[in-house]
Amino acid sequence: AGDSLLAGMVHGLIGGHEPQKILRTATAIAAMAVTQIGFGITDAAQLKRLEGGVTVRSLTEQ
């Protein structure tokens, strides 16, 4: 799943997407990766559902 997360992040960075969108999509791609054998995004609707379940929050320095 880590390689899928990294691939999603690189894709988002190259595409010029907003940081929160990049993290949301990359996390969803990684989650999808552990639900299947092999690789690739085979179900766009499932990816959108997984993205909807991801919450991205900023970390604050303490």
N, C-alpha and C positions, 0 to 999 in steps of 0.2 A: 504494500500500500504506500510505502514511502516514496518509491519511484514514481508512482502515479500522482502523488501529491506534488512532487517536484515538477513533473511534466506539466501538470495543470497550472502551476505557478509560472513556469517559463512561458507557456502559451499565453497566459494573461498579460504578462509583462511585455512580451513582443507585440501583443495586440493593443497595448496602451490602455488597458482597462484600469478602473479605479482599484486601489488596494483592497478595499473591503470586498468587492466583487471577485477579485483574484482569489482571496483567501476562502471565500464562500464556495466558489466553483471548485477550487483545488481540493478542498476538504470533501466535497460531495463526490468528486472523481475517486478519491482514495477510498471512501466508504463503498462506492460501487465496486471497486476492484476486489474487495474482500468478499463480495457476494457472488462471484462468478469464477469459473475456470477459464484461464486464458486472459486476454487483454482486449481493450477497446471499449468504447462507449456504444453499446448495442441498443440502448433504450433511452432516447432523449427525454421522454416523459418521466422515467424513473430518476434521471439525473436532476430534472427540475424539482421533483418532490424532495429529493435528498438536499438540494440547495436550500429549499424552504425550511428545512430543519436545522440549518446552521446559523448560529448567532455569532457575530463578530463584534468584539468589544475592545476598546483601546485599553492598554495597560498604563497605569500611572506610576511614576517613580515615587518611592516612599522615602 
